[in-house]
Amino acid sequence: MSVDLTVDLAGLYLRNPVMPASGCFGFGKEYSEYYPLNQLGAVVVKATTLSPRLGNPTPRVAEVTAGMLNAIGLANPGLDKVLEEELPWLSQQDVPVFVNVAGDTVDEYCEVVQRVSDSNLAQAIELNVSCPNVKLGGLAFGVDATVLRGLVEAVRKHCTLPLIVKLSPNVTRIQDLALAAAEGGADGLSLINTLIGMQIDLSARKPLLGNGTGGLSGRAIKPVALRMVYDVAKAVKLPIIGIGGIYSGRDAAEFIMAGAWAVEVGTANFTDPYACPRIIAELASFMEAEGIRDLKEIRGCAL
């Protein structure tokens, strides 16, 4: 039995619902040595900021039980180099490109989104709203519904591409942030970003990461991510990209049943460079075994 893995995500045609998560795939060049990138539903690139960032002090990554902590600090070459050196190559790989955009101020977000939209080198924007908002004393854009709605409204005026807002899980009710993003003009949502965690270096008797805390990802967060996708899917009528602890086709199927239209694969890429194409194949095999011809048959069926 042939199965239909295609997805219409906010007006974008995807061959399948699987894409790498931002920050876990660079700009795709390294992984293209393992398989053609057009096997993927899309490629979500590393977070891009207006100016280059060196990132946080080392150590930046730590392995923990059932996952990893990272405190990279949005290290990236900056918008100019991304537009000049990274996206032109990626735009030739016959796969939709989602540019993850981060910033410290509303103006920075708007400028990056405007220039990416005008470049004709990307098919969607993923708005990273878990960044410190300098003008609000370090408050992250993604944890205050009023602030988030204002950011999305401002960015929307500069964005001619589908606008996907990536939500932080470090909130009391993620549905409230999802509703704020929808009211601000988002075309879709991706969730979840990492959970805040830490590990102690017992010999040094201090936090292991140079930043003190970091983002927890991997298998450990899947139940939390799945529940949040489920809650948001019941609250907001926007397409959702599920993220968090996806390592297999069955994991992907769970997120789709919880209401996701597509999924992003993050930490799994670090231990298995073939994780994304493997998950695509496993999802197809699961559907064949279950007699499911089309993803629409199971999308949100658990709600």
Disulfide bonds with the S-S distance in Angstrom:
none
